[in-house]
């Protein structure tokens, strides 16, 4: 196995995001690309990663591999790489460790021992979304930062003309309105809204550096699906709503 990325930014962003949500997970490496599906310990968020071989400068994998990864440790290592550094991933001779080689003015090698990860079959539920909105990642990121000023939860709402990002608390109210003209894609079959944890959304939005666009799939009081999209990369999250009592 030998995988080479000429630009470390995408991998750094993905791993940083995942490490905030999951402790450990099994990374599946195939001749077509790498994938991962894992849920956070609180069973509030599910992550689904697919990174095609076209996202890599070099990609040599002869057969399917399953690698148990401690994502906090991997994130600590990747933080040592600059955004423009070249990263190479390979296996040790005895296949007991993932070797991360960072190349810039010097060559640095880190050996990350692989771990046993308990098997858990995670299926993505079929959900009847009422809205699909694709926007520049910065629009959602800034809207969540605005909402955090007054609350730890945010309401996402769609009607036929706009996406609304709003929050209310003892410190006041915030509303961000994004018209369908500002969206890259805007499809709403009927009005809908759900409330979500800002803490979880902030963790997910660490992936904005890896994405060229974000696609939101929304309904009323059902999980939201967030798709972070870039060339050869698709990182999806399902986030459970907060139901008001």
N, C-alpha and C positions, 0 to 999 in steps of 0.2 A: 504494500500500500504506500502510495506517495501522492500527496495532494499539495499543490502550490498555489498560493494566493499572492498576486503581486501588490494588492492593496489591502492592508490589514483592517481598514475601517469597518467593512461590512461584518466580518467575523467578530471583531471586538464588540461591535454594537449588539449583535445577536446574542453572544455569550453573556454580555453584561446584563441584558434584559432577562435572559433565562435564569441566570444565577440569582436574581432578585425574587423569582417566583418558585423555583424548584431547587432542591438540594442536590439530587443526583438523578440520573436518567440513563437509559440505554440509547446510544447513538448507533443507528443502523447505517452501515456504509456498503453500498452496492456499486456495480459497474456503472450505473446510471446517475448516482448522486448520493447524498446523505439525507437522512430523515430522522425525525424524533417526534414522539408524542408523549407528553407527561402532564401530570396535574399537580397543582400546588398542594402542600400538606393540609390546608384548610378546605380543599375541594371546592374552591370558589372559582378558580381559573384553570383552563386547560390550554396548553400550548401545542401547536402542530407545525413542525418545521419541515420544509422540503427545499433542499438546495441542490439544484441540478449541476451536473459536471460542467456545464457551460459557464458557470460562475467562477470556475477556477482557471488559472493560467495553464496548469498541468494537472492531469487527473489520471492516475494509474491504479486501478483496483481490479483484481482478477476474479474475486468471488465475494459473496456476501459476508460481512463481518458485523458482529454486535459488540460494541464497546461500552462498558460501564464507566460513566464519567462522573466525577465529583465536580460540579459546575462552579462551585465557589473557588476551588483550587485552580481550575482552568482559567477562570476569570482573572484571578490574581496574576497568573503567568502572562496572559494576553495584555494586561495593563502595562507590562514592561515593553510592549511594542508600540512604536509610533504609528500613526494612521497610514503613512506611506511606506512602512517597512514591508518586506516580503516575508511571508510566513509559510513554512513547510511543515506538513503533518505526516508522520510515518509511525510504524510500529517497531518496538524493540525486537531483537532477534528471537527472543523467547515469547513474543506477543503478550508480555505481561504489563507493558507500559506504552502510553502514547508519547511519542517524541515530538516536541514542538521546537522547531528551529526558527529563530528570528534573525533575518539578515538585513544589515544596513552597513555602516562603516566597519562593523565587526560581526562575527557570527556567534550567536548565543544558543545554547541547547538546553532544554528542560525536559526531564523525564517525568511524566505524570503516571503513577501507577494506576492501572485499571482496577475497578472494584466490581463486586457482585451486586447487581441491582435486582431486587425482587420483581418478578413478573406480575404485571397488572394489565389486563386487556382493557384498553380505553377506546370506546366507540364514540364517534361524534354524533350526537343526536340530530334527528331530522327536525328542523324548526321552520315554522311558517313565518318568515320575515315579511313585514309590510313595507319596509323601506330599504333601499340600497343607495348609499351616497358615497361617492369617491371624491376625495379632496386632497389638497396639498397637506402633507403631514404637519406643517407648522400651524395651520389653521386650528386643528384639533388640539395640538400641544399648547398653544397660547390660550385657547378657550378653557382648558382644564386648569392652567395656571391662574386665570382670572377667577374661576369658580372656587379655587382653593383659598382665596382671600377671605371668604365668608363661611365656608362649610367644608366638611370632609366627605360630602356626597354631592354628586352632580346629576342633574336630569338632562337626558338627551331626548329631544322631541322633534318630530318631523310633521309637516303638513304638506300640502301640494306645492308650496312655494319656497319654503325655508327649512333649514336645519337650525334648531335652537339648542344652545348649551347654556344651562341656567343652574343657579344654586341660591339657596336662602339660608340665613342663619341669624344669630343674635347680632352679628356685625353688619347686617344689611342683605341686599339682594344683588345678584349679577345676572345679566342676560347677554349672550353673544348670539347674534343672528347672522346666519350664513345663507345668502340667497342661492337659488338653484343656478343662477348665472355664474356664481363664483365656483361652483362645483364642476369637477371633470365629468361626473356622471351623476344623475339625480333621477331616481325612480321611486315613486311613492304610490302604493295602491290605495292606502287609506291612512289617515292620521294615526300616529302612535307615539308612545313615550314610555321610558323606563328610567329608573334611578340606579346609579352605580357608585361603587367606592372609588374615591379619588386616589387613594393610596395604591390600589391595584392598577388603575389607569396610568398613574405616573410611572409605575414600574414597567408597564407595557410600552409606554411611549419612549423609553430609553432606546427602542428599536428604530426611532425616526431617522437616525443617521444611516441606517441600512436600507431605507425605503425611499422610492421616488414618489409613491402615492400611498394613501391609506383608504381602504374601502370599509365602510361601516354597514353592517346589516342589523336592522333594528325591528323590534316589534313592541307590543305592550306587555310589560311585566314578564318578559322572557329573556333568556341570556342574549347578550349582544355578541356578534362575531366581528372581530377586527382583523382585516387582512393587510399586512404590510407587504408591499409589492416592489420588487426591483428585478433587474435582468437576471434570470436564472434562480431567483430566490422568492419564496413565498412563506411568510411566517404568519400563522393565524392564531388568534386567541378567542376562546369562548369565555365570557365573563358573566357570572350569575348576577341577576339584579338584586337590588335591595327592595323588598316589598314593604311598603308603609303599612303599619298596623292601624 
